[in-house]
Amino acid sequence: MHAIRLHAFGPAENLVYEETPDPVPGPGQVRIKVAAAGVHLLDTALREGRTGPFPAPVELPTVPGREVAGTVDALGEGTDPGWLGRRVVAHLGMAPGGYAELAVTDATRLHALPDHLGEAEAVAMIGTGRTTLGILQFTELGPDSVAIVPAAAGGIGTLLVQYAKNAGATVIGLAGGPAKTARVEENGADLAVDYTRPDWPRQVRAHLDGRTATVVFDSVGGDTGRAAVDLLGKGGQHLVFGWSSSGLLDGEPLTFTPEELAERGITSESVLGPVMLQKAGGDVRTLELAALDAATTGTLRPAVQRFPLADAAAAHRALETRGTTGKVVLIP
């Protein structure tokens, strides 16, 4: 098979498209003929040798990637034969191997795909979609809500805008540059503003005409995140799930002292990791199933940007320079 292999930590150019032996499924496992593989911003940091949530750098050489969809073409010993030939999607967890024509995973990680859900869209929902629904566990949205979504043209941002609009909320989407703000507007935001313009908070205030925001979905932190929080009214929520403006792994989330929060009359909390899983009842598959169901019914429509598998390096560069919209997916 062909796969993307990383032989040395470093820049995107270290991702090499080459032939490798076909993987063989072990007991209780399946092999998937990959039709789409997800690319995560975390992958770019792991490529450089930074560990993130992992206890140590990945072992080299490695095939990156942890989200795949395709068709089961081989079974390991003891695996339910009913999986053979089925279209599936899976999050591989802590094990890499997704950037490839073939990938192996435990059958317990599989979700069967309905005929009308594409593999690329399924890949977007198995990771980005489940995170989005995990974030949304921490707030209640309705007609009285005013939601601010920084990075609204990204994979999670796109879904947050749709969910909030479905709930009847007023949605303010922030994105960098006119092309991305146009996408945010097309996605249904009541107002899409370019956060690279220094006057963007004034635009939001003018649009709200005396209303204040009730929730900020903050994945960027930094000056943009702080300016968004300044638009919150009393009782507002600041939900933190990233800090891309200050570096993915070596940056710091936007935080406030208890005194600042009391003075503003708002709350601020990080919603990633164990707290999200605990909120979901301890089972990440609950979020995965809900995300896939939302895409299947059309309640949520993931945005996908495709790259050929051989161009994984270009996909990484585009992610690192904020040159993407929606979920980045590799197509073998």
C-alpha positions as CSV (number, residue, x, y, z in Angstrom):
1,M,0.0,0.0,0.0
2,H,0.9,3.7,-0.1
3,A,1.1,5.7,3.0
4,I,2.5,8.9,4.5
5,R,5.4,8.1,6.7
6,L,7.4,10.4,9.1
7,H,11.0,9.3,9.5
8,A,12.2,12.4,11.4
9,F,10.5,15.1,13.4
10,G,10.5,18.5,11.7
11,P,8.7,20.5,9.0
12,A,5.8,19.4,6.8
13,E,8.3,18.3,4.1
14,N,9.3,15.4,6.4
15,L,6.0,13.7,5.5
16,V,6.9,11.2,2.8
17,Y,4.5,9.4,0.5
18,E,5.9,5.9,0.0
19,E,5.1,2.2,-0.3
20,T,4.9,0.3,2.9
21,P,3.8,-3.3,3.7
22,D,0.1,-3.9,4.0
23,P,-1.0,-4.0,7.7
24,V,-2.5,-7.2,9.0
25,P,-5.4,-7.1,11.5
26,G,-4.9,-8.9,14.8
27,P,-7.4,-10.7,17.0
28,G,-10.6,-8.6,17.3
29,Q,-9.4,-6.1,14.7
30,V,-10.4,-5.1,11.1
31,R,-8.5,-3.6,8.2
32,I,-10.1,-0.7,6.5
33,K,-9.6,0.2,2.9
34,V,-9.4,4.0,3.5
35,A,-11.5,6.4,1.5
36,A,-10.9,9.4,3.7
37,A,-8.5,10.2,6.5
38,G,-8.8,13.1,8.9
39,V,-6.0,15.7,9.5
40,H,-6.0,17.4,12.9
41,L,-4.0,20.5,14.0
42,L,-2.6,18.3,16.7
43,D,-1.0,16.2,13.9
44,T,1.2,19.2,13.0
45,A,2.6,19.4,16.5
46,L,3.2,15.7,16.8
47,R,5.0,15.9,13.5
48,E,7.5,18.3,15.1
49,G,8.1,16.0,18.0
50,R,5.9,17.8,20.6
51,T,3.8,15.4,22.7
52,G,0.6,17.2,23.5
53,P,-1.7,14.9,25.4
54,F,0.6,11.9,24.7
55,P,3.1,10.8,27.4
56,A,6.0,10.7,24.9
57,P,6.8,11.5,21.3
58,V,5.5,9.0,18.8
59,E,7.9,6.2,17.8
60,L,9.5,6.7,14.4
61,P,9.0,5.9,11.7
62,T,5.3,6.4,11.9
63,V,2.2,6.8,9.8
64,P,0.3,9.7,11.3
65,G,-3.5,10.1,11.5
66,R,-6.2,8.9,13.8
67,E,-9.5,9.3,11.9
68,V,-10.5,7.1,9.0
69,A,-13.5,6.0,7.0
70,G,-13.8,3.4,4.3
71,T,-14.7,-0.3,3.7
72,V,-13.6,-3.2,5.8
73,D,-11.6,-5.5,3.6
74,A,-10.0,-8.0,6.1
75,L,-10.8,-9.4,9.5
76,G,-8.6,-10.6,12.4
77,E,-9.2,-13.7,14.3
78,G,-12.4,-13.7,16.3
79,T,-13.8,-10.6,14.7
80,D,-17.5,-10.6,13.8
81,P,-17.7,-11.6,10.1
82,G,-20.6,-9.2,9.7
83,W,-18.2,-6.3,9.4
84,L,-16.6,-7.6,6.2
85,G,-17.4,-5.4,3.2
86,R,-19.2,-2.7,5.3
87,R,-18.6,1.0,5.0
88,V,-17.4,2.2,8.4
89,V,-15.8,5.2,10.2
90,A,-13.5,5.0,13.2
91,H,-11.4,7.1,15.5
92,L,-8.2,5.2,16.1
93,G,-7.6,6.7,19.5
94,M,-4.0,7.0,20.6
95,A,-2.8,4.6,17.8
96,P,-1.6,6.3,14.6
97,G,-1.9,4.8,11.1
98,G,-4.6,6.9,9.3
99,Y,-2.7,8.6,6.5
100,A,-2.7,5.4,4.4
101,E,-4.6,3.4,1.9
102,L,-5.1,0.7,4.5
103,A,-5.6,1.1,8.3
104,V,-6.1,-1.4,11.1
105,T,-8.2,-0.8,14.3
106,D,-10.2,-2.7,16.9
107,A,-13.7,-3.6,15.8
108,T,-15.0,-2.0,19.0
109,R,-14.1,1.4,17.5
110,L,-16.2,1.0,14.4
111,H,-19.4,2.8,13.4
112,A,-21.3,1.5,10.3
113,L,-22.2,4.3,7.8
114,P,-25.6,4.7,6.2
115,D,-25.5,4.8,2.3
116,H,-26.1,8.5,2.0
117,L,-23.3,9.7,4.4
118,G,-20.0,10.2,2.6
119,E,-16.7,9.0,4.1
120,A,-15.1,12.5,4.2
121,E,-18.1,13.9,6.1
122,A,-18.1,10.9,8.4
123,V,-14.4,11.5,9.2
124,A,-15.2,15.1,10.0
125,M,-17.9,14.1,12.5
126,I,-16.0,11.2,14.2
127,G,-13.5,13.7,15.6
128,T,-14.5,17.3,15.0
129,G,-18.2,16.5,15.3
130,R,-17.9,14.7,18.6
131,T,-15.8,17.5,20.1
132,T,-18.4,20.0,19.0
133,L,-21.2,18.2,20.7
134,G,-19.0,17.7,23.7
135,I,-18.5,21.5,24.0
136,L,-22.2,22.1,23.6
137,Q,-22.9,20.0,26.7
138,F,-21.7,23.0,28.8
139,T,-24.3,25.5,27.6
140,E,-28.0,25.8,26.7
141,L,-28.8,27.8,23.5
142,G,-32.2,29.3,22.6
143,P,-33.8,32.4,21.1
144,D,-32.5,34.6,23.8
145,S,-28.9,33.5,23.3
146,V,-26.2,35.5,21.6
147,A,-23.3,33.3,20.6
148,I,-19.9,34.5,19.5
149,V,-17.9,31.9,17.6
150,P,-14.2,32.8,16.9
151,A,-12.6,30.6,14.1
152,A,-16.1,30.2,12.7
153,A,-14.8,29.0,9.4
154,G,-13.0,26.0,10.9
155,G,-14.3,22.5,11.4
156,I,-15.7,23.0,14.9
157,G,-16.7,26.6,14.3
158,T,-18.8,25.7,11.2
159,L,-20.8,23.2,13.3
160,L,-21.2,25.5,16.3
161,V,-22.7,28.2,14.0
162,Q,-25.2,25.7,12.6
163,Y,-26.1,24.2,15.9
164,A,-26.7,27.7,17.5
165,K,-28.8,28.9,14.5
166,N,-30.9,25.7,14.8
167,A,-31.5,26.5,18.4
168,G,-32.8,30.0,17.4
169,A,-29.8,31.9,18.8
170,T,-28.2,35.1,17.3
171,V,-24.8,34.0,16.0
172,I,-21.8,36.2,15.5
173,G,-19.0,34.4,13.6
174,L,-15.4,35.6,13.5
175,A,-13.0,34.6,10.8
176,G,-9.8,35.9,9.2
177,G,-10.2,37.6,5.8
178,P,-13.1,38.2,3.4
179,A,-13.1,34.7,1.8
180,K,-13.6,33.1,5.2
181,T,-16.2,35.6,6.5
182,A,-18.2,35.0,3.3
183,R,-18.2,31.3,4.1
184,V,-19.3,32.0,7.6
185,E,-22.2,34.1,6.3
186,E,-23.2,31.4,3.9
187,N,-23.2,29.0,6.8
188,G,-26.0,31.0,8.5
189,A,-24.3,33.4,10.9
190,D,-26.3,36.5,11.6
191,L,-23.1,38.5,11.3
192,A,-19.7,37.5,10.0
193,V,-16.8,39.8,10.9
194,D,-13.1,39.8,10.0
195,Y,-11.2,39.6,13.3
196,T,-8.0,40.9,11.6
197,R,-9.7,44.3,11.4
198,P,-9.2,46.3,14.5
199,D,-12.7,47.7,14.5
200,W,-14.5,44.3,14.6
201,P,-15.8,44.6,18.2
202,R,-17.4,47.9,17.2
203,Q,-19.1,46.1,14.2
204,V,-20.5,43.5,16.6
205,R,-21.8,46.1,19.1
206,A,-23.5,48.0,16.3
207,H,-25.2,44.9,15.1
208,L,-26.4,43.8,18.6
209,D,-27.8,47.3,19.2
210,G,-27.6,47.2,23.0
211,R,-27.7,43.4,23.5
212,T,-24.7,41.6,24.9
213,A,-23.3,38.2,24.1
214,T,-24.4,35.3,26.3
215,V,-21.7,32.8,25.3
216,V,-18.2,32.8,23.7
217,F,-16.9,29.6,22.2
218,D,-13.2,30.3,22.5
219,S,-10.7,28.2,20.5
220,V,-8.3,31.0,19.8
221,G,-7.5,32.9,23.0
222,G,-5.1,35.9,22.8
223,D,-6.3,39.3,21.9
224,T,-9.2,38.0,19.8
225,G,-10.5,35.9,22.6
226,R,-10.2,38.7,25.1
227,A,-12.1,41.1,22.9
228,A,-14.8,38.6,22.4
229,V,-15.1,38.1,26.2
230,D,-15.4,41.9,26.5
231,L,-18.7,41.6,24.6
232,L,-20.3,39.2,27.2
233,G,-23.0,40.5,29.4
234,K,-23.7,39.6,33.0
235,G,-24.2,35.9,33.4
236,G,-22.3,35.2,30.2
237,Q,-20.2,32.1,29.6
238,H,-16.7,31.8,28.3
239,L,-16.1,28.2,27.1
240,V,-12.5,27.5,26.3
241,F,-11.4,24.6,24.0
242,G,-8.3,26.0,22.4
243,W,-5.7,28.8,22.2
244,S,-4.5,28.7,18.5
245,S,-3.5,32.3,18.6
246,S,-0.7,31.6,21.1
247,G,0.5,28.2,19.9
248,L,-1.3,24.8,20.0
249,L,0.8,23.0,22.5
250,D,3.2,25.6,23.9
251,G,0.6,28.4,24.2
252,E,-1.7,29.3,27.0
253,P,-5.5,29.5,27.1
254,L,-7.1,32.8,28.0
255,T,-7.8,32.9,31.7
256,F,-9.3,35.3,34.2
257,T,-8.8,35.6,38.0
258,P,-11.8,34.9,40.3
259,E,-11.8,38.7,41.0
260,E,-12.1,39.5,37.3
261,L,-14.9,37.0,36.7
262,A,-16.8,38.4,39.7
263,E,-16.4,41.9,38.5
264,R,-17.6,41.0,35.0
265,G,-20.4,38.7,36.3
266,I,-19.4,35.9,34.0
267,T,-18.0,32.4,34.1
268,S,-15.0,30.9,32.3
269,E,-14.2,27.2,32.1
270,S,-12.1,24.8,30.0
271,V,-14.3,22.1,28.4
272,L,-11.8,19.7,27.0
273,G,-10.4,16.5,28.3
274,P,-11.8,14.5,31.3
275,V,-14.4,17.1,32.1
276,M,-16.0,16.7,28.7
277,L,-15.9,12.9,28.9
278,Q,-17.4,13.0,32.4
279,K,-20.2,15.2,31.1
280,A,-20.9,12.6,28.4
281,G,-21.2,9.8,31.0
282,G,-17.7,8.5,30.5
283,D,-18.3,7.1,27.1
284,V,-16.8,8.9,24.1
285,R,-18.9,6.8,21.7
286,T,-22.0,8.6,23.0
287,L,-20.7,11.8,21.4
288,E,-19.5,9.9,18.3
289,L,-23.0,8.4,17.8
290,A,-24.7,11.7,18.3
291,A,-22.4,13.5,15.9
292,L,-22.8,10.9,13.1
293,D,-26.6,10.9,13.7
294,A,-26.6,14.7,13.3
295,A,-24.8,14.4,10.0
296,T,-27.0,11.6,8.8
297,T,-30.2,13.5,9.4
298,G,-28.7,16.8,8.0
299,T,-29.0,18.6,11.3
300,L,-25.3,19.4,11.1
301,R,-23.4,19.7,7.8
302,P,-19.7,19.5,8.2
303,A,-17.5,21.6,5.9
304,V,-14.7,19.5,4.3
305,Q,-11.5,20.6,2.5
306,R,-9.9,17.7,0.6
307,F,-6.3,17.1,-0.2
308,P,-4.9,14.0,-2.1
309,L,-3.1,11.6,0.3
310,A,0.2,12.3,-1.5
311,D,-0.2,16.0,-0.6
312,A,-0.3,15.5,3.2
313,A,2.6,18.0,3.5
314,A,0.6,20.6,1.7
315,A,-2.4,19.9,4.0
316,H,-0.2,20.4,7.1
317,R,1.2,23.7,5.7
318,A,-2.2,25.0,5.0
319,L,-3.4,24.2,8.5
320,E,-0.4,25.8,10.1
321,T,-0.9,29.0,8.1
322,R,-4.7,29.2,8.7
323,G,-5.2,28.5,5.0
324,T,-8.0,26.0,5.4
325,T,-11.8,26.1,6.0
326,G,-13.7,23.3,7.6
327,K,-12.2,19.8,8.3
328,V,-9.1,18.9,6.4
329,V,-9.3,15.4,4.9
330,L,-6.9,13.3,2.9
331,I,-8.2,11.2,0.0
332,P,-6.1,8.2,-1.0
